[in-house]
């Protein structure tokens, strides 16, 4: 089965990194004849963050659980770093894979530090080393150990509990991280903050991540590549967010990403210096907060709206390189769509 969904998507995938996870002809059919996943071919590059998205019952969570053998595939092969997962002891396999779920799954009777220490202790680490590792990870996810280490899960907000879940999944320093609707149970404002925090962590740690979501905006915002599943466990398209929004493979994908996919491209389209205007003659009072040239059009538009200014200054390092106006954003978006 062609996993890319379109020739253009295949062209972009040629630059993908070396595969870390490879699924070949993977299927799952239950005893009653229900097909959850159909002949799935999918590769996730080393260090990539790939989002699986689609309607309820399309097979995305089943696919995730087959990777760590919480569900056994009916057909096909699954490899992680070149090794067939079905040839490995499932308990040992799971110890080498971080797993984060929407319900977090923290032990309610244990303190936060003890929850994070669980996996290192299973690996035989001393309590002192496991505690030090737990404190390090709590710092990493933005939870001050001095404040949170001795609290219990019920004393934390939903967003804080999700951070603990991520810290615990990272405790054994796994190369692969599986995440099933990790931000789905929190309110929209907290969700965006958690997404930002996780993207920061991913940039720093470079894990290979497979993330299941039902939210196309989350998938486009976070994924290096996005796999859209259709009914019957069929993979409809697998491509970069820009390719997905610009060239839907079929009517199902087009309907799923929605009629506003042009606006969604703001989030995946970087600023092009060609669409900037010179600083010459611009009054300082016309400028809002400066943004980096590596920002997206969405970030530029957000600053314009927040500061209620007619333009935003763009800089590269410490040097200002021009200003971006609403007309410039419009031209850049039209150029992106035309490509």
Order of alpha helices (4+ residues) and beta strands (2+ residues): alpha-beta-beta-beta-alpha-beta-beta-alpha-beta-alpha-alpha-alpha-alpha-beta-alpha-beta-alpha-beta-beta-alpha-alpha-alpha-beta-alpha-beta-beta-alpha
